[in-house]
Amino acid sequence: MRFSCEQNTLVKALNIVSKAVTSRTTIPILKGILLTVKDGKLTMSASDLEIGIEKTIEVDDAENGSVVVQAKLFSDIIRKLPNSTVEVTEDNNNINIRCSKTNFDIVGNEADEFPKIMIETTSEDILFDKEIFCDMVNKVSFSASADESRGVLTGILIEMKEDSLNMVSLDGFRMAITREAISNENEKNILISSKILSEVSKIITDENPDGDVIFRYNNKKALFVVGNTKVVVSLLDGEFVKYRDILPKDQSITVVLNRQDMLEAIERASLLAKVGKNNLVRLTINDEFMEITSKSEEGNDTEEVMVSKDGNDILIGFNSKYLIDALKVIDDSEIKMILNTPVSPCLIKPVSGDSYCYLILPVRINMN
């Protein structure tokens, strides 16, 4: 095997592929990166068995072949080389790396030992605009549970309908839903770890080409393709919560307000709320204002935000973090809050349409 390539091109490719390398494994080969040269192209592959990444780049002076290199050592070497042409040759798993006046000899492993990453997919291609896909993941990933023992609640549900694609996550205290109009050949639900899907989103963001993300899947894995990068992830087993049953059916109180004004007010109030229990902030809503208060042994804070309200006045408490997390990922300048009672869930939605929905459970407060 032989190839030559510019150092900065190799570094960029390694930065992407290395995201799938794990140091916490009992399988030594998974600590490596598979280098495969074929028809003037170098494909780098890595996998931790939950996520696998392949990145292909054009190379010069190419001779077909493959070898597995120690990921950390190879990456560290390439990053420390001068910004010049790197020449890599391999013979019987012995690897020589030359660049300018530097000459490394390292030992590799048999390529046959490396696990197969790519999968046979059973679905039609689903095309996402790159920015839309990453935005959808960002709008729901924070709401999934970080506790690995909670199974499906650590995942993001990708719900494919005839004319739309929904992403949903919940952790038992809040729920996030985002929707996009996309045509699908078949209706299907799949579940992917929020942590892994967020990593996929970062990889896609790091890719330079504009355009579409290609999404395919089978019963056990999903494949994402963007530019010359392919990412394979394992699906979570289990049935997701019937989230539509959780959504409140009544809309007795509707509040419209400026999202940024509310976010900034909640962030200030949370400075004291963090000191107390449940990050508690109280919202007192009347016809013209939402009064936001927080207090602790260190002090108290009162904020006012102008609102337009339809329905009764209400006093309700929330974990400030849950409100902040939702408000931060919304792009709209105005939002709508739907409430019923001080102990009923709150919905945050667009003023018009249904492109997103956030459900947040209230914190019981002393009404005195």
N, C-alpha and C positions, 0 to 999 in steps of 0.2 A: 504494500500500500504506500502511496506517496501523494502529497499535495502541497501546494504553496498558496498562501493567502495573506492579505494585509492584517497586521496585528489587531487593529481596532475593529475590524469586521469579525474576527474570531472572538474577541472579548464580548461584543454585543450578543453574539449567538450563545456563548457560554453563559452569560448572565440570565438568559431566558431558560435554557435547558437545565441549569443548575437548580432551578426552583423545584425540580422533581427528584433531586438527589437527597437521600436521607442518610444521616450518620447513626440513627437509632434503629439498627437492624441487625439481625443475626445472620443475614445472607450477605456475605462479603461482596458479591458481584453488584449488588444494588448501590454500593458506594462508588460505583464507576459510571463513566459515560461511554457509550458505544459510538465509535467513529466508523462510518461506512462511506467509502469513496466509490462512486459509480457514475460513469458517463459524464465526467467533468464536474460532478457535484459532491459536496460533503454533507452527509446527514449525521447530526449529533442526536443521540437518544438517551433519555434517562427515565427512571421509574422508581417509585417507592411502593408499587402495587396498588395504590389508591389513585395516583395521578401519574400519567406518563406523558412525556413531551418529546416531540421530534422537531428539529429545526434544520432546514436545508439551505445551504448557501453555495454560490458558484465558487469554484477554485481553479487554479492553474496547475500546469505540470502534473496532471492527475494520473495515477495508476490505481486501478480498482483493487479493493481489499477492505478488510475491517479488523478492528481490534478494540478492546475495552481498556480505557485508561483510568487511573485513580482520579476521581473527579476533583478533589481538593488540590492535589499536587499539580495536575495538569492545568487547572484553572489559575492557580497561583503563579505558575511559570509563565503562562501566556500573558497574564496581566502585568507582570514585571518586565516583560521584554520591551525593547525600544519600539517606537511607532514606525515599523518598517515591515518588510516582507518576511513572513515566517515560513520555513520549510520543514515539513514533517514527513519522515519516512519510517516505515515499519518493516521489520524482517523477523519472522519467527517470534512475534510478540515483543521484540526489542525495538524500542521507539527512540528515534533521534530527532531532536528539535533544534533547528538552527535559526538564528536571527542576528544579522549584523555580525558582531564578534562573539556572540554567545552560542554555546554548544552544550545541550543537555542530552544525556542518555538515561532513559527510564524504562522500567519493565511494565509491560501490559499483560492482559489476560485474554484467553480465547473468546472470540466473539460468539461462538456457539453456546456459551454458558449464559449469555444475557437473555432475559425473558422477552418474549414477543410483546410489543406495545400496541401496535395497530390492531383494529378489530374489524370483523365483518359486521356491517350495519344492515338493519332490516327496514329502516325508515326512508322516506323520501327526504331530499335536502330541504331544510328550513333555513331561509336566509334572513339574517338580521343586519340592519345597519350597525356598524361597529359601535358607534356612540350610543345608539338606542339600547343595545344589549348591555353595555357596561352601566348605563344609567339605571336600567331596570334592576340589575343586581345590587347596585348601590342603594336603591330605594327600599330594598327588603332585607338585605343581609344582616343588618344590625339587630333585627327583631327575632332572629333565631336564637335558640338556647346555646350557650357556650359549654354546657355541662354534657360531656360525652355520654353519660349514663342515661340521658333522656331520649335516646334513640331518634325517632323521626322528627322530634322537635329541634334537633340540631340541623335539620335540612331545610332547603328551599324547594317547595313544590313548583314544578313547571307544568302548568295545566294547559294543554293544547286543545282548543276548541276549533270549530269549523272556520270561524272568521276572526279569532283572536288568540293571543297567547298571554296567560296570566302567570305571575310569579307571586308566591304566598309564603310567609314565614310567621311563626308565632312561638312564644316561649312560656305561655301560661298567664302572663300579665299584660301582654300587648300583642297586636297582630298587624302585619303590613301586607298590603296587596297592591300590585301594580299591573296595569293592563296595556296591551299594545295590539293594534289591529294588524293581524297577520293571517294569511290564508293557510290552512292546513289540510292535507289530504285525509288524515285520520285523526280522530280524537284520541288523546292519550295523556296520561299523567305519569310523570317520572319525578323522582326525589333525589336531590344531590346535596351533599354536605355543604352548608353555608360557607364554611371555612375554605373548602376546596373550590367552590364556585367563585368566591371572592378572589382566589389566587388565579383562576382562569381569567377573570376580568382584568386583573393587573397585567397578565401576560398579553392579552389582547391590546390593552392600552399601550404597552411597550412596543408593539409592532407599528411600523411606520405607514404601511399602505392604508389608504382610505378604502371604503367600500364595505362589502358584506362579510359577516361571520357566517360560515356554513356550519349547520348543526345537524348531526345525525345520531341515531341511537339504536341499541338493541335491548334485550331484556335485562342485561346486566351492566352495560357500560354506555357512555355517551361520548361522542367525538365532536370537537370544535376545531374548525380549520379557519385560519386567517393568514393571508399572505402565504409564506413558505413555512408556517408553523402549524403543527398539529398537536392537539392536547386531548388525551383520553382520560376519562374519570370514571370511577366506579359509582354505580347507583346505590342508594340506600334501600335496604329491604324494609317492608312494613307498609301499612296503610296510613296515609296522612289523616289528620283530624278533619272531620266534615265542617270546614270553616264557615260555610254559609249559614249553618245552624246557629253560629255564635253571634252573627251580625244582628243588632237590634232591629226590630220591625217597626217600632214607633219612632216618631220624630216630633216630640212635643215642644222642644226648644231648639231654635236654630240661630246661630250667632255667626255673623260675617265680620271679619276683621283683617287688618294688615299683618301678614305673616312675619315680616322682619321686625315690626314693632313688638309683637308678642314674644318672638324669640329673644330679642335683646332684654326685654323685661324679665322673662323667666330666667335667663342666664344671670342677671344681676341678683334676682331673688334667691337663686340656687347657691350663691356664695354663703348664705347663712343656712339654707335648707340642708346643705351637705353635713353641717355640724349636728343636726338633729336626726331623728329617726325617719326612715323612708324617703329622705330627700324631699320632705313634704312642703308643697306650696298650696295655698288656698286661693281659689278663684271665686270672687263674688261678682256675679254678672247681673247688671240691670239694663235698662233700655238704652243707655248711652255709653256706659263704661264697664270695662272689666277691671276690677281691683285685684291685684295679685299681691299676696302678703306671705311673708316667711318670718319665722322667729326661732331663736335658740337662746341659750344662756348668754351668748356673746352679743346679742342684739336683735333687732328686727328690721324689716324692710317692707315698704309699701310702694307699689307701682300702679300706674293707671294706663290703660290702653283703650282707645275709642273703639266702640263696636256698634253694629246694627243688629238688634235682637228681635226675634219673633217668638213669643211665648212668655212663660213666667220667669221671674227672677230666680236665681239659684246660687247656692253656696256649695262648692264641691272641692275636694282635695285631690292632688295628683303627686306622684313621684316626678320631680322636676326633670330628672334625667330622661324619662320616657317621653315627655313632651319635647325636650330639646332635640333628642335623637330624630324624632319625626319631623320637626320643623326645619331642621338643618338640610334634609334631603329634598324638600319640596322647592320647586322653582317658582311657583306662582306668587305674585305679589299679594293677592288676597286669598283667603281660605275660608271654609265653612266648618263650624263645629256643630255637631248634632248631639244634644243631651236630652235626658228624660228625668232622672232623679239623682240625688247625691250619691247613690250607691249603684247606679247603672253605668255601663260602659259609655265612653265618649267616642264619637267618630269624628275624624278630621278628613275632609274631602275637598275636591275642587269646588269652586262656586258653581261651575257648570261642568257637566260630563262626569265620567267615572274612571279616569285614567289612573287614579290611586285612591287608596282608602287606608286610614290608620285607626285601629281600635285600641283604646287605652283604658284599662280598668282603674277606677278611682281608689283612693285611699280613704278609709273611713275616718272621719274627723269628729271631734266634739263640737256640736253645733252651738254650744254656749259661748 
